[in-house]
Amino acid sequence: MASLEPLMTVEVTLSFIPLGETPSGTRLDVPFSGTATSSRWEGELAVEGIDYVTVGKSGVGSLDIRARMGEGDDVVAYSAKGRMGPDGIVEAFTFETASERFADLNAAVAVAFGTQVKNKLTLEVFLAQR
């Protein structure tokens, strides 16, 4: 039976760069930076990236995220797709790394549930397990 295993908590500060109205909706580029904490590592890992957001006429936002966390030999890149609506944020993650420490993430898929208050975003990220 499938389950979700806690992976990390990501807390970031968002910046908003409006690009305006496009055929798909209102487009924003949203650079972010902050930290990721987990029982898998001590302390915090730096996180930074950008979220390409398009908000349609329905008010639902489509999210396309590119980011990285860590430093030195332990850098993990991740990408995510998701939706932002009245019930919060939901994202699906995939990872890519050359780090031996985090090599198991190369085959992983994760799901994140987020809340945003002004320019602060908190994501609870869970590994999907079979």
QUIJO-V27829 format. One record per pair of residues at least 12 apart in sequence whose ideal C-beta (glycine too) atoms are under 10 Angstrom apart, sorted by the first residue. I is the first residue (numbers start at 1). J is the second residue. D is the distance in Angstrom with one decimal. If there is no record, write none. Layout:
BEGIN
i=I j=J d=D
i=I j=J d=D
END
This chain:
BEGIN
i=1 j=129 d=9.4
i=1 j=130 d=8.3
i=2 j=128 d=6.6
i=2 j=129 d=6.7
i=2 j=130 d=5.7
i=3 j=126 d=8.8
i=3 j=127 d=9.1
i=3 j=128 d=8.0
i=3 j=129 d=5.0
i=3 j=130 d=8.3
i=4 j=110 d=8.5
i=4 j=111 d=6.3
i=4 j=113 d=9.6
i=4 j=124 d=9.7
i=4 j=125 d=9.5
i=4 j=126 d=3.7
i=4 j=127 d=7.0
i=4 j=128 d=6.2
i=4 j=129 d=7.1
i=5 j=108 d=9.9
i=5 j=110 d=9.1
i=5 j=126 d=6.1
i=5 j=127 d=4.6
i=5 j=128 d=8.2
i=5 j=129 d=5.3
i=6 j=38 d=8.0
i=6 j=39 d=7.6
i=6 j=40 d=9.6
i=6 j=124 d=7.3
i=6 j=125 d=7.8
i=6 j=126 d=5.7
i=6 j=127 d=7.9
i=7 j=36 d=9.0
i=7 j=38 d=6.3
i=7 j=39 d=9.2
i=7 j=40 d=7.3
i=7 j=93 d=8.6
i=7 j=95 d=9.8
i=7 j=105 d=8.6
i=7 j=108 d=8.2
i=7 j=110 d=5.6
i=7 j=111 d=9.4
i=7 j=112 d=8.8
i=7 j=124 d=8.8
i=7 j=125 d=4.6
i=7 j=126 d=5.9
i=7 j=127 d=4.8
i=7 j=128 d=9.8
i=8 j=35 d=9.6
i=8 j=36 d=4.7
i=8 j=37 d=6.4
i=8 j=38 d=3.9
i=8 j=39 d=8.7
i=8 j=40 d=7.3
i=8 j=41 d=8.7
i=8 j=45 d=8.2
i=8 j=47 d=9.3
i=8 j=69 d=8.3
i=8 j=110 d=8.6
i=8 j=112 d=9.1
i=8 j=123 d=8.3
i=8 j=124 d=8.3
i=8 j=125 d=4.9
i=8 j=126 d=9.1
i=8 j=127 d=9.4
i=9 j=35 d=8.7
i=9 j=36 d=7.0
i=9 j=37 d=5.3
i=9 j=38 d=7.3
i=9 j=44 d=9.9
i=9 j=112 d=9.7
i=9 j=122 d=6.8
i=9 j=123 d=7.1
i=9 j=124 d=5.8
i=9 j=125 d=7.2
i=10 j=32 d=9.2
i=10 j=34 d=6.7
i=10 j=35 d=7.4
i=10 j=36 d=4.8
i=10 j=37 d=8.3
i=10 j=38 d=9.5
i=10 j=45 d=9.3
i=10 j=47 d=5.8
i=10 j=67 d=8.8
i=10 j=69 d=7.9
i=10 j=78 d=9.8
i=10 j=93 d=10.0
i=10 j=112 d=7.5
i=10 j=114 d=8.2
i=10 j=121 d=7.7
i=10 j=122 d=7.2
i=10 j=123 d=4.3
i=10 j=124 d=8.3
i=10 j=125 d=6.3
i=11 j=32 d=10.0
i=11 j=34 d=4.9
i=11 j=35 d=5.8
i=11 j=36 d=8.0
i=11 j=37 d=7.9
i=11 j=44 d=9.0
i=11 j=47 d=8.4
i=11 j=120 d=7.3
i=11 j=121 d=7.3
i=11 j=122 d=5.2
i=11 j=123 d=7.9
i=12 j=30 d=9.7
i=12 j=31 d=9.6
i=12 j=32 d=4.1
i=12 j=33 d=6.1
i=12 j=34 d=3.3
i=12 j=35 d=7.8
i=12 j=36 d=9.0
i=12 j=47 d=6.0
i=12 j=48 d=8.1
i=12 j=49 d=8.4
i=12 j=51 d=9.4
i=12 j=67 d=8.8
i=12 j=114 d=9.7
i=12 j=116 d=9.8
i=12 j=119 d=9.1
i=12 j=120 d=7.6
i=12 j=121 d=5.2
i=12 j=122 d=8.2
i=12 j=123 d=8.0
i=13 j=31 d=9.5
i=13 j=32 d=6.5
i=13 j=33 d=6.3
i=13 j=34 d=5.8
i=13 j=118 d=9.6
i=13 j=119 d=5.7
i=13 j=120 d=6.2
i=13 j=121 d=7.9
i=14 j=28 d=9.7
i=14 j=30 d=5.3
i=14 j=31 d=7.7
i=14 j=32 d=5.0
i=14 j=33 d=9.1
i=14 j=34 d=9.1
i=14 j=51 d=7.8
i=14 j=53 d=9.8
i=14 j=116 d=7.4
i=14 j=118 d=8.5
i=14 j=119 d=4.6
i=14 j=120 d=7.3
i=14 j=121 d=5.7
i=15 j=28 d=9.9
i=15 j=29 d=8.6
i=15 j=30 d=6.7
i=15 j=31 d=4.9
i=15 j=32 d=7.1
i=15 j=33 d=8.7
i=15 j=50 d=9.3
i=15 j=119 d=7.2
i=16 j=28 d=5.7
i=16 j=29 d=8.1
i=16 j=30 d=5.8
i=16 j=31 d=8.8
i=16 j=51 d=9.9
i=16 j=53 d=8.7
i=16 j=119 d=7.4
i=17 j=29 d=4.4
i=17 j=30 d=7.2
i=17 j=31 d=7.2
i=17 j=50 d=9.2
i=18 j=30 d=9.8
i=18 j=53 d=9.8
i=19 j=52 d=9.2
i=19 j=53 d=9.6
i=19 j=54 d=9.4
i=22 j=54 d=7.0
i=23 j=54 d=9.9
i=24 j=54 d=5.0
i=24 j=55 d=9.2
i=24 j=56 d=6.9
i=24 j=57 d=9.8
i=24 j=62 d=7.8
i=25 j=53 d=9.2
i=25 j=54 d=4.8
i=25 j=55 d=5.1
i=25 j=56 d=4.1
i=25 j=57 d=6.5
i=25 j=58 d=8.8
i=25 j=59 d=9.4
i=25 j=60 d=9.0
i=25 j=61 d=8.3
i=25 j=62 d=7.9
i=26 j=53 d=8.4
i=26 j=54 d=7.0
i=26 j=55 d=4.6
i=26 j=56 d=8.2
i=26 j=57 d=9.2
i=26 j=59 d=10.0
i=26 j=61 d=8.9
i=27 j=52 d=7.5
i=27 j=53 d=7.2
i=27 j=54 d=5.3
i=27 j=55 d=8.1
i=27 j=62 d=9.9
i=28 j=51 d=8.2
i=28 j=52 d=7.9
i=28 j=53 d=4.5
i=28 j=54 d=7.8
i=28 j=55 d=7.4
i=28 j=61 d=8.4
i=29 j=50 d=6.1
i=29 j=51 d=7.7
i=29 j=52 d=6.1
i=29 j=53 d=7.6
i=30 j=49 d=9.3
i=30 j=50 d=6.6
i=30 j=51 d=4.2
i=30 j=52 d=7.7
i=30 j=53 d=5.6
i=30 j=61 d=9.8
i=30 j=63 d=8.8
i=30 j=65 d=8.9
i=30 j=119 d=9.3
i=30 j=121 d=9.0
i=31 j=48 d=7.7
i=31 j=49 d=7.5
i=31 j=50 d=4.9
i=31 j=51 d=8.0
i=31 j=67 d=9.9
i=32 j=47 d=7.6
i=32 j=48 d=6.8
i=32 j=49 d=6.0
i=32 j=50 d=7.1
i=32 j=51 d=6.5
i=32 j=65 d=8.7
i=32 j=67 d=7.6
i=32 j=119 d=8.9
i=32 j=120 d=9.9
i=32 j=121 d=6.9
i=33 j=46 d=7.4
i=33 j=47 d=6.7
i=33 j=48 d=4.2
i=33 j=49 d=8.0
i=33 j=67 d=9.3
i=34 j=46 d=7.9
i=34 j=47 d=5.3
i=34 j=48 d=7.8
i=34 j=49 d=9.8
i=34 j=69 d=9.6
i=34 j=120 d=8.6
i=34 j=121 d=7.9
i=34 j=122 d=9.1
i=34 j=123 d=9.7
i=35 j=47 d=6.0
i=35 j=69 d=8.5
i=36 j=67 d=9.7
i=36 j=69 d=5.0
i=36 j=70 d=8.3
i=36 j=76 d=9.0
i=36 j=78 d=9.9
i=36 j=123 d=8.9
i=36 j=125 d=8.0
i=38 j=69 d=9.9
i=38 j=125 d=8.6
i=40 j=101 d=8.9
i=40 j=102 d=8.3
i=40 j=104 d=9.6
i=40 j=105 d=9.6
i=41 j=70 d=8.7
i=41 j=74 d=8.3
i=41 j=101 d=8.1
i=41 j=102 d=8.8
i=44 j=69 d=9.5
i=45 j=68 d=9.6
i=45 j=69 d=4.7
i=45 j=70 d=4.8
i=45 j=71 d=7.6
i=45 j=74 d=7.8
i=45 j=75 d=9.1
i=45 j=76 d=8.1
i=45 j=102 d=9.7
i=46 j=68 d=8.6
i=46 j=69 d=6.6
i=46 j=70 d=7.0
i=46 j=71 d=6.2
i=46 j=75 d=9.6
i=47 j=67 d=6.2
i=47 j=68 d=7.4
i=47 j=69 d=4.4
i=47 j=70 d=8.5
i=47 j=76 d=9.6
i=47 j=78 d=9.1
i=47 j=123 d=9.6
i=48 j=67 d=6.5
i=48 j=68 d=6.6
i=48 j=69 d=8.0
i=49 j=65 d=6.2
i=49 j=66 d=5.5
i=49 j=67 d=2.5
i=49 j=68 d=6.4
i=49 j=69 d=8.6
i=49 j=77 d=8.9
i=49 j=78 d=8.0
i=49 j=79 d=9.0
i=49 j=80 d=9.2
i=50 j=64 d=9.1
i=50 j=65 d=7.4
i=50 j=66 d=5.9
i=50 j=67 d=7.4
i=51 j=63 d=5.6
i=51 j=64 d=7.0
i=51 j=65 d=4.7
i=51 j=66 d=8.2
i=51 j=67 d=8.2
i=51 j=80 d=8.5
i=51 j=82 d=8.8
i=51 j=84 d=9.3
i=51 j=89 d=9.9
i=51 j=91 d=9.3
i=51 j=121 d=8.9
i=52 j=64 d=4.3
i=52 j=65 d=7.7
i=52 j=66 d=8.0
i=53 j=65 d=9.2
i=53 j=82 d=9.7
i=53 j=84 d=7.2
i=55 j=84 d=7.9
i=55 j=85 d=10.0
i=58 j=85 d=8.5
i=59 j=84 d=9.2
i=59 j=85 d=7.2
i=59 j=86 d=7.5
i=60 j=83 d=6.0
i=60 j=84 d=6.9
i=60 j=85 d=4.7
i=60 j=86 d=8.5
i=61 j=82 d=8.5
i=61 j=83 d=6.8
i=61 j=84 d=3.6
i=61 j=85 d=7.2
i=61 j=89 d=8.3
i=62 j=81 d=7.9
i=62 j=82 d=7.9
i=62 j=83 d=6.6
i=62 j=84 d=8.0
i=63 j=80 d=7.0
i=63 j=81 d=6.5
i=63 j=82 d=4.0
i=63 j=83 d=6.6
i=63 j=84 d=5.9
i=63 j=89 d=7.2
i=63 j=90 d=9.0
i=63 j=91 d=6.3
i=63 j=92 d=9.9
i=63 j=114 d=9.5
i=64 j=79 d=8.0
i=64 j=80 d=8.0
i=64 j=81 d=6.1
i=64 j=82 d=8.3
i=64 j=91 d=10.0
i=65 j=78 d=7.7
i=65 j=79 d=6.3
i=65 j=80 d=4.2
i=65 j=81 d=7.5
i=65 j=82 d=7.1
i=65 j=91 d=6.7
i=65 j=93 d=8.3
i=65 j=112 d=9.5
i=65 j=123 d=10.0
i=66 j=78 d=8.0
i=66 j=79 d=5.4
i=66 j=80 d=8.4
i=67 j=79 d=7.6
i=67 j=80 d=7.8
i=67 j=93 d=9.3
i=68 j=95 d=10.0
i=68 j=96 d=9.4
i=68 j=97 d=9.2
i=69 j=95 d=9.4
i=69 j=97 d=9.5
i=69 j=102 d=9.2
i=70 j=97 d=8.1
i=70 j=99 d=7.2
i=70 j=101 d=8.8
i=70 j=102 d=7.5
i=72 j=99 d=9.0
i=73 j=97 d=9.7
i=73 j=98 d=7.8
i=73 j=99 d=5.9
i=73 j=100 d=8.2
i=73 j=101 d=7.9
i=73 j=102 d=10.0
i=74 j=97 d=7.9
i=74 j=98 d=9.4
i=74 j=99 d=4.6
i=74 j=100 d=8.8
i=74 j=101 d=5.3
i=74 j=102 d=6.4
i=75 j=96 d=9.7
i=75 j=97 d=6.6
i=75 j=98 d=7.7
i=75 j=99 d=6.6
i=75 j=102 d=8.7
i=76 j=95 d=5.6
i=76 j=96 d=7.4
i=76 j=97 d=4.3
i=76 j=98 d=9.3
i=76 j=99 d=6.6
i=76 j=101 d=9.2
i=76 j=102 d=5.1
i=76 j=103 d=9.9
i=76 j=105 d=6.0
i=76 j=106 d=9.2
i=77 j=94 d=9.5
i=77 j=95 d=7.0
i=77 j=96 d=4.8
i=77 j=97 d=6.7
i=77 j=98 d=9.6
i=77 j=105 d=9.8
i=78 j=91 d=9.8
i=78 j=93 d=5.3
i=78 j=94 d=6.7
i=78 j=95 d=4.8
i=78 j=96 d=7.3
i=78 j=97 d=8.9
i=78 j=105 d=8.1
i=78 j=108 d=9.7
i=78 j=110 d=8.2
i=78 j=112 d=9.9
i=78 j=125 d=9.2
i=79 j=91 d=9.8
i=79 j=92 d=9.5
i=79 j=93 d=7.3
i=79 j=94 d=5.9
i=79 j=95 d=8.4
i=79 j=96 d=8.0
i=80 j=92 d=6.1
i=80 j=93 d=4.6
i=80 j=94 d=7.6
i=80 j=95 d=9.7
i=80 j=110 d=8.3
i=80 j=111 d=9.5
i=80 j=112 d=6.9
i=80 j=123 d=9.1
i=80 j=125 d=9.3
i=81 j=93 d=8.8
i=81 j=94 d=9.2
i=82 j=111 d=9.3
i=82 j=112 d=7.4
i=82 j=113 d=9.8
i=82 j=114 d=8.2
i=82 j=123 d=9.6
i=84 j=114 d=8.2
i=84 j=116 d=7.7
i=84 j=121 d=9.9
i=87 j=113 d=9.6
i=88 j=113 d=6.5
i=88 j=114 d=6.0
i=88 j=115 d=5.5
i=88 j=116 d=7.9
i=89 j=112 d=7.5
i=89 j=113 d=7.1
i=89 j=114 d=3.5
i=89 j=115 d=7.1
i=89 j=116 d=6.5
i=89 j=121 d=7.5
i=89 j=122 d=9.5
i=89 j=123 d=7.3
i=90 j=111 d=7.1
i=90 j=112 d=7.1
i=90 j=113 d=6.0
i=90 j=114 d=7.5
i=90 j=123 d=9.8
i=91 j=110 d=8.4
i=91 j=111 d=7.2
i=91 j=112 d=4.3
i=91 j=113 d=8.2
i=91 j=114 d=6.9
i=91 j=123 d=7.1
i=91 j=125 d=8.3
i=92 j=109 d=6.7
i=92 j=110 d=7.4
i=92 j=111 d=5.9
i=92 j=112 d=7.8
i=92 j=128 d=8.7
i=93 j=105 d=9.1
i=93 j=108 d=8.0
i=93 j=109 d=6.8
i=93 j=110 d=4.1
i=93 j=111 d=7.3
i=93 j=112 d=6.2
i=93 j=123 d=9.3
i=93 j=125 d=6.6
i=93 j=126 d=9.5
i=93 j=127 d=9.1
i=93 j=128 d=9.4
i=94 j=106 d=8.9
i=94 j=107 d=9.4
i=94 j=108 d=7.5
i=94 j=109 d=6.0
i=94 j=110 d=7.9
i=95 j=107 d=8.7
i=95 j=108 d=5.9
i=95 j=109 d=8.7
i=95 j=110 d=7.6
i=95 j=127 d=9.9
i=104 j=127 d=9.0
i=105 j=127 d=8.4
i=108 j=127 d=5.5
i=108 j=128 d=7.6
i=108 j=129 d=9.1
i=109 j=127 d=7.6
i=109 j=128 d=4.9
i=109 j=129 d=9.7
i=110 j=123 d=9.8
i=110 j=125 d=5.2
i=110 j=126 d=6.1
i=110 j=127 d=5.2
i=110 j=128 d=6.5
i=111 j=124 d=9.3
i=111 j=125 d=7.5
i=111 j=126 d=5.4
i=111 j=127 d=8.4
i=111 j=128 d=6.0
i=112 j=124 d=6.6
i=112 j=125 d=4.4
i=112 j=126 d=7.3
i=113 j=125 d=8.4
i=113 j=126 d=7.9
END
